[in-house]
């Protein structure tokens, strides 16, 4: 029991001494948070750019499928685009609407 007490005291004193004697300069929470937010904003922008690029590829595939008469393939891809349409730029939203009209016209 006494040995355990000595060990605990040693660990506590050692931890306290190392914490007091070796202080390194720390960043303020504000600058750390700012860096995290900047990194997060950069990642969001990259993800957004990737989503737009993928939507453009999918829209091209829809257009090609309509021209080829593959209406089922065009419908499937177009439905997925319509599901994310509100997250895309307005110019792409309009192209998705135009593709829907073109597909509906092609089906008739």
Order of alpha helices (4+ residues) and beta strands (2+ residues): alpha-alpha-alpha-alpha
